[in-house]
Amino acid sequence: MISVLPKCKGIQDVIKVHEAKDLATPPSCDVQGLECCHIVYY
């Protein structure tokens, strides 16, 4: 399980999740829950 990403602003963070092979994990959101990163399939 990957911990919540510190900050999600671009696709770069999403690619890291893709490389981790955790596509089944729900979208990672910032601690404040304001910015969320949705997993993108390539």
PDB file with one MODEL, atoms N, CA, C and O in Angstrom:
MODEL        1
ATOM      1  N   MET A   1       0.843  -1.205   0.000  1.00  0.00           N
ATOM      2  CA  MET A   1       0.000   0.000   0.000  1.00  0.00           C
ATOM      3  C   MET A   1       0.878   1.255   0.000  1.00  0.00           C
ATOM      4  O   MET A   1       1.825   1.361   0.779  1.00  0.00           O
ATOM      5  N   ILE A   2       0.556   2.181  -0.865  1.00  0.00           N
ATOM      6  CA  ILE A   2       1.324   3.418  -0.934  1.00  0.00           C
ATOM      7  C   ILE A   2       0.654   4.478  -0.071  1.00  0.00           C
ATOM      8  O   ILE A   2      -0.567   4.633  -0.108  1.00  0.00           O
ATOM      9  N   SER A   3       1.450   5.208   0.706  1.00  0.00           N
ATOM     10  CA  SER A   3       0.885   6.249   1.556  1.00  0.00           C
ATOM     11  C   SER A   3       0.316   7.363   0.687  1.00  0.00           C
ATOM     12  O   SER A   3       0.575   7.412  -0.515  1.00  0.00           O
ATOM     13  N   VAL A   4      -0.460   8.258   1.295  1.00  0.00           N
ATOM     14  CA  VAL A   4      -1.073   9.347   0.538  1.00  0.00           C
ATOM     15  C   VAL A   4       0.013  10.237  -0.043  1.00  0.00           C
ATOM     16  O   VAL A   4       0.959  10.603   0.654  1.00  0.00           O
ATOM     17  N   LEU A   5      -0.117  10.582  -1.305  1.00  0.00           N
ATOM     18  CA  LEU A   5       0.885  11.429  -1.941  1.00  0.00           C
ATOM     19  C   LEU A   5       0.907  12.795  -1.267  1.00  0.00           C
ATOM     20  O   LEU A   5      -0.149  13.329  -0.927  1.00  0.00           O
ATOM     21  N   PRO A   6       2.100  13.372  -1.066  1.00  0.00           N
ATOM     22  CA  PRO A   6       2.219  14.679  -0.411  1.00  0.00           C
ATOM     23  C   PRO A   6       1.484  15.770  -1.178  1.00  0.00           C
ATOM     24  O   PRO A   6       0.689  16.513  -0.601  1.00  0.00           O
ATOM     25  N   LYS A   7       1.751  15.866  -2.479  1.00  0.00           N
ATOM     26  CA  LYS A   7       1.084  16.904  -3.283  1.00  0.00           C
ATOM     27  C   LYS A   7       0.855  16.386  -4.692  1.00  0.00           C
ATOM     28  O   LYS A   7       1.774  15.877  -5.334  1.00  0.00           O
ATOM     29  N   CYS A   8      -0.364  16.517  -5.163  1.00  0.00           N
ATOM     30  CA  CYS A   8      -0.690  16.077  -6.525  1.00  0.00           C
ATOM     31  C   CYS A   8      -1.045  17.295  -7.355  1.00  0.00           C
ATOM     32  O   CYS A   8      -2.067  17.941  -7.123  1.00  0.00           O
ATOM     33  N   LYS A   9      -0.210  17.599  -8.306  1.00  0.00           N
ATOM     34  CA  LYS A   9      -0.493  18.764  -9.149  1.00  0.00           C
ATOM     35  C   LYS A   9      -0.443  18.399 -10.620  1.00  0.00           C
ATOM     36  O   LYS A   9      -1.088  19.042 -11.447  1.00  0.00           O
ATOM     37  N   GLY A  10       0.326  17.364 -10.948  1.00  0.00           N
ATOM     38  CA  GLY A  10       0.467  17.009 -12.361  1.00  0.00           C
ATOM     39  C   GLY A  10       0.353  15.517 -12.579  1.00  0.00           C
ATOM     40  O   GLY A  10       0.116  14.749 -11.646  1.00  0.00           O
ATOM     41  N   ILE A  11       0.528  15.118 -13.834  1.00  0.00           N
ATOM     42  CA  ILE A  11       0.416  13.703 -14.171  1.00  0.00           C
ATOM     43  C   ILE A  11       1.649  12.942 -13.692  1.00  0.00           C
ATOM     44  O   ILE A  11       1.610  11.719 -13.561  1.00  0.00           O
ATOM     45  N   GLN A  12       2.740  13.655 -13.429  1.00  0.00           N
ATOM     46  CA  GLN A  12       3.970  13.000 -12.998  1.00  0.00           C
ATOM     47  C   GLN A  12       3.717  12.147 -11.758  1.00  0.00           C
ATOM     48  O   GLN A  12       4.200  11.018 -11.677  1.00  0.00           O
ATOM     49  N   ASP A  13       2.960  12.679 -10.786  1.00  0.00           N
ATOM     50  CA  ASP A  13       2.675  11.922  -9.574  1.00  0.00           C
ATOM     51  C   ASP A  13       1.813  10.714  -9.901  1.00  0.00           C
ATOM     52  O   ASP A  13       1.962   9.655  -9.292  1.00  0.00           O
ATOM     53  N   VAL A  14       0.909  10.873 -10.866  1.00  0.00           N
ATOM     54  CA  VAL A  14       0.032   9.767 -11.243  1.00  0.00           C
ATOM     55  C   VAL A  14       0.848   8.652 -11.879  1.00  0.00           C
ATOM     56  O   VAL A  14       0.584   7.471 -11.655  1.00  0.00           O
ATOM     57  N   ILE A  15       1.849   9.038 -12.681  1.00  0.00           N
ATOM     58  CA  ILE A  15       2.698   8.042 -13.331  1.00  0.00           C
ATOM     59  C   ILE A  15       3.425   7.222 -12.274  1.00  0.00           C
ATOM     60  O   ILE A  15       3.609   6.018 -12.450  1.00  0.00           O
ATOM     61  N   LYS A  16       3.844   7.857 -11.174  1.00  0.00           N
ATOM     62  CA  LYS A  16       4.539   7.139 -10.109  1.00  0.00           C
ATOM     63  C   LYS A  16       3.642   6.049  -9.556  1.00  0.00           C
ATOM     64  O   LYS A  16       4.106   4.946  -9.268  1.00  0.00           O
ATOM     65  N   VAL A  17       2.357   6.350  -9.405  1.00  0.00           N
ATOM     66  CA  VAL A  17       1.419   5.350  -8.898  1.00  0.00           C
ATOM     67  C   VAL A  17       1.269   4.236  -9.923  1.00  0.00           C
ATOM     68  O   VAL A  17       1.161   3.063  -9.566  1.00  0.00           O
ATOM     69  N   HIS A  18       1.263   4.609 -11.202  1.00  0.00           N
ATOM     70  CA  HIS A  18       1.132   3.616 -12.267  1.00  0.00           C
ATOM     71  C   HIS A  18       2.331   2.678 -12.249  1.00  0.00           C
ATOM     72  O   HIS A  18       2.180   1.469 -12.430  1.00  0.00           O
ATOM     73  N   GLU A  19       3.514   3.226 -12.033  1.00  0.00           N
ATOM     74  CA  GLU A  19       4.731   2.416 -11.994  1.00  0.00           C
ATOM     75  C   GLU A  19       4.715   1.497 -10.787  1.00  0.00           C
ATOM     76  O   GLU A  19       5.319   0.425 -10.810  1.00  0.00           O
ATOM     77  N   ALA A  20       4.027   1.911  -9.732  1.00  0.00           N
ATOM     78  CA  ALA A  20       3.973   1.103  -8.516  1.00  0.00           C
ATOM     79  C   ALA A  20       3.036  -0.087  -8.689  1.00  0.00           C
ATOM     80  O   ALA A  20       2.949  -0.949  -7.815  1.00  0.00           O
ATOM     81  N   LYS A  21       2.335  -0.130  -9.825  1.00  0.00           N
ATOM     82  CA  LYS A  21       1.414  -1.237 -10.114  1.00  0.00           C
ATOM     83  C   LYS A  21       0.308  -1.317  -9.067  1.00  0.00           C
ATOM     84  O   LYS A  21      -0.123  -2.409  -8.698  1.00  0.00           O
ATOM     85  N   ASP A  22      -0.151  -0.157  -8.585  1.00  0.00           N
ATOM     86  CA  ASP A  22      -1.247  -0.137  -7.612  1.00  0.00           C
ATOM     87  C   ASP A  22      -2.455   0.521  -8.255  1.00  0.00           C
ATOM     88  O   ASP A  22      -3.053   1.434  -7.686  1.00  0.00           O
ATOM     89  N   LEU A  23      -2.813   0.049  -9.453  1.00  0.00           N
ATOM     90  CA  LEU A  23      -3.933   0.655 -10.173  1.00  0.00           C
ATOM     91  C   LEU A  23      -5.248   0.395  -9.463  1.00  0.00           C
ATOM     92  O   LEU A  23      -6.222   1.119  -9.668  1.00  0.00           O
ATOM     93  N   ALA A  24      -5.283  -0.648  -8.617  1.00  0.00           N
ATOM     94  CA  ALA A  24      -6.524  -0.985  -7.934  1.00  0.00           C
ATOM     95  C   ALA A  24      -6.775  -0.044  -6.762  1.00  0.00           C
ATOM     96  O   ALA A  24      -7.883   0.000  -6.227  1.00  0.00           O
ATOM     97  N   THR A  25      -5.751   0.709  -6.360  1.00  0.00           N
ATOM     98  CA  THR A  25      -5.911   1.607  -5.220  1.00  0.00           C
ATOM     99  C   THR A  25      -6.796   2.787  -5.597  1.00  0.00           C
ATOM    100  O   THR A  25      -6.798   3.196  -6.758  1.00  0.00           O
ATOM    101  N   PRO A  26      -7.532   3.335  -4.675  1.00  0.00           N
ATOM    102  CA  PRO A  26      -8.398   4.490  -4.940  1.00  0.00           C
ATOM    103  C   PRO A  26      -7.547   5.724  -5.214  1.00  0.00           C
ATOM    104  O   PRO A  26      -6.345   5.703  -4.947  1.00  0.00           O
ATOM    105  N   PRO A  27      -8.135   6.799  -5.739  1.00  0.00           N
ATOM    106  CA  PRO A  27      -7.385   8.023  -6.024  1.00  0.00           C
ATOM    107  C   PRO A  27      -6.734   8.573  -4.766  1.00  0.00           C
ATOM    108  O   PRO A  27      -7.357   8.608  -3.705  1.00  0.00           O
ATOM    109  N   SER A  28      -5.482   9.004  -4.879  1.00  0.00           N
ATOM    110  CA  SER A  28      -4.772   9.555  -3.724  1.00  0.00           C
ATOM    111  C   SER A  28      -5.086  11.038  -3.605  1.00  0.00           C
ATOM    112  O   SER A  28      -5.017  11.775  -4.589  1.00  0.00           O
ATOM    113  N   CYS A  29      -5.430  11.474  -2.399  1.00  0.00           N
ATOM    114  CA  CYS A  29      -5.753  12.885  -2.198  1.00  0.00           C
ATOM    115  C   CYS A  29      -4.767  13.516  -1.221  1.00  0.00           C
ATOM    116  O   CYS A  29      -4.143  12.819  -0.421  1.00  0.00           O
ATOM    117  N   ASP A  30      -4.633  14.819  -1.289  1.00  0.00           N
ATOM    118  CA  ASP A  30      -3.735  15.536  -0.396  1.00  0.00           C
ATOM    119  C   ASP A  30      -4.274  15.450   1.028  1.00  0.00           C
ATOM    120  O   ASP A  30      -5.448  15.143   1.232  1.00  0.00           O
ATOM    121  N   VAL A  31      -3.425  15.719   2.005  1.00  0.00           N
ATOM    122  CA  VAL A  31      -3.848  15.627   3.408  1.00  0.00           C
ATOM    123  C   VAL A  31      -5.077  16.500   3.638  1.00  0.00           C
ATOM    124  O   VAL A  31      -5.999  16.108   4.354  1.00  0.00           O
ATOM    125  N   GLN A  32      -5.087  17.680   3.029  1.00  0.00           N
ATOM    126  CA  GLN A  32      -6.218  18.591   3.197  1.00  0.00           C
ATOM    127  C   GLN A  32      -7.420  18.126   2.390  1.00  0.00           C
ATOM    128  O   GLN A  32      -8.547  18.555   2.639  1.00  0.00           O
ATOM    129  N   GLY A  33      -7.178  17.245   1.422  1.00  0.00           N
ATOM    130  CA  GLY A  33      -8.281  16.743   0.617  1.00  0.00           C
ATOM    131  C   GLY A  33      -8.722  17.725  -0.448  1.00  0.00           C
ATOM    132  O   GLY A  33      -9.789  17.567  -1.041  1.00  0.00           O
ATOM    133  N   LEU A  34      -7.898  18.752  -0.699  1.00  0.00           N
ATOM    134  CA  LEU A  34      -8.284  19.741  -1.705  1.00  0.00           C
ATOM    135  C   LEU A  34      -7.883  19.279  -3.099  1.00  0.00           C
ATOM    136  O   LEU A  34      -8.671  19.349  -4.043  1.00  0.00           O
ATOM    137  N   GLU A  35      -6.638  18.802  -3.213  1.00  0.00           N
ATOM    138  CA  GLU A  35      -6.166  18.364  -4.528  1.00  0.00           C
ATOM    139  C   GLU A  35      -6.108  16.847  -4.566  1.00  0.00           C
ATOM    140  O   GLU A  35      -5.491  16.224  -3.703  1.00  0.00           O
ATOM    141  N   CYS A  36      -6.748  16.252  -5.561  1.00  0.00           N
ATOM    142  CA  CYS A  36      -6.750  14.799  -5.675  1.00  0.00           C
ATOM    143  C   CYS A  36      -6.150  14.380  -7.008  1.00  0.00           C
ATOM    144  O   CYS A  36      -6.281  15.070  -8.019  1.00  0.00           O
ATOM    145  N   CYS A  37      -5.493  13.237  -6.980  1.00  0.00           N
ATOM    146  CA  CYS A  37      -4.909  12.712  -8.220  1.00  0.00           C
ATOM    147  C   CYS A  37      -5.607  11.414  -8.561  1.00  0.00           C
ATOM    148  O   CYS A  37      -5.629  10.486  -7.753  1.00  0.00           O
ATOM    149  N   HIS A  38      -6.172  11.343  -9.740  1.00  0.00           N
ATOM    150  CA  HIS A  38      -6.832  10.118 -10.174  1.00  0.00           C
ATOM    151  C   HIS A  38      -5.867   9.290 -11.006  1.00  0.00           C
ATOM    152  O   HIS A  38      -5.112   9.831 -11.814  1.00  0.00           O
ATOM    153  N   ILE A  39      -5.894   7.994 -10.809  1.00  0.00           N
ATOM    154  CA  ILE A  39      -4.988   7.116 -11.541  1.00  0.00           C
ATOM    155  C   ILE A  39      -5.329   7.142 -13.028  1.00  0.00           C
ATOM    156  O   ILE A  39      -6.491   6.993 -13.407  1.00  0.00           O
ATOM    157  N   VAL A  40      -4.322   7.330 -13.858  1.00  0.00           N
ATOM    158  CA  VAL A  40      -4.538   7.391 -15.303  1.00  0.00           C
ATOM    159  C   VAL A  40      -3.924   6.160 -15.948  1.00  0.00           C
ATOM    160  O   VAL A  40      -2.807   5.768 -15.611  1.00  0.00           O
ATOM    161  N   TYR A  41      -4.651   5.552 -16.872  1.00  0.00           N
ATOM    162  CA  TYR A  41      -4.140   4.369 -17.560  1.00  0.00           C
ATOM    163  C   TYR A  41      -3.472   4.781 -18.863  1.00  0.00           C
ATOM    164  O   TYR A  41      -4.026   5.570 -19.628  1.00  0.00           O
ATOM    165  N   TYR A  42      -2.279   4.245 -19.114  1.00  0.00           N
ATOM    166  CA  TYR A  42      -1.567   4.573 -20.347  1.00  0.00           C
ATOM    167  C   TYR A  42      -1.437   3.349 -21.214  1.00  0.00           C
ATOM    168  O   TYR A  42      -0.865   3.421 -22.301  1.00  0.00           O
TER     169      TYR A  42
ENDMDL
END
